[in-house]
Amino acid sequence: MTVKSSHKQKEWAVYQGDEFQFIGTTKECAERLGVTTSTIRFYSTDSYKKRIKEDGNGLILVDLGYEED
């Protein structure tokens, strides 16, 4: 008998300023934006949010939780 392991991936909603762009996993977002997965995780930090607050036009990532493969 084969047991399939479930792998959960975090999903994000990506916005440019107030405009919705797309939804994807950390890896999908990184590929689509041409950055590393570490950068995607950084975009979700309070530190990054404070940096973009001044111009209001940065990328905003909203954590949608985990979805199973």
N, C-alpha and C positions, 0 to 999 in steps of 0.2 A: 504494500500500500504506500502511495506517495502522499506526503503531507506538504501542502503548499503553505509556505510562510507568508504572512501578510506584512507588507512594508508600508508604513504610513509616510506620506509626503505632505509637507506643509504647502498650502496654497495661498496665493496672494492676489489681491486686486490691485492693479497698478494705475495710478492717476498721474497726469502731468498737470500740476496745479489743481484745478477743480474738474478737469476733463478726464473721464474714464478712458483708459487705453486698452487693457486686456486683463484676463485672469490666467494664472499659470502657477506651476510648482516653482520652487526655488530655482531648480535647474532650467526649467523652461524660460523663466523670467531672465535669468542670466544670459542664456543663449540669445534671446530676442533683443536684449538691450546691449549685448556685446561686452558684458562685464563678468566678473567671477561670482561664484555663489557667495563668497565672503562679502562682496560688495552689496549684493542683494540683502543679506542679513544686516549689514551696516545701515542701509537705507531705512530699516525699520526701527532704528534706535532713537532714543530721545535726543542724543547728541546730534545726529543728522537733522532731526526735525527742527532743532533750535537754529542750525545753520541756514536752513532754507526758509525759515519763518520770515526773515527780512525781505526777501524778494517775492515770496509767495508763488514761485513758478517752478519749484523743484519737483522731482519725482516723489510721490507719496505711495507707500506700500501699506495696504491694510491686510492684516493677518486674518485669513478666513478659516484658520484651523487646519486640521489634518484630514486627508482623504486617503482611503486605502487603495492600493494598486489594484 
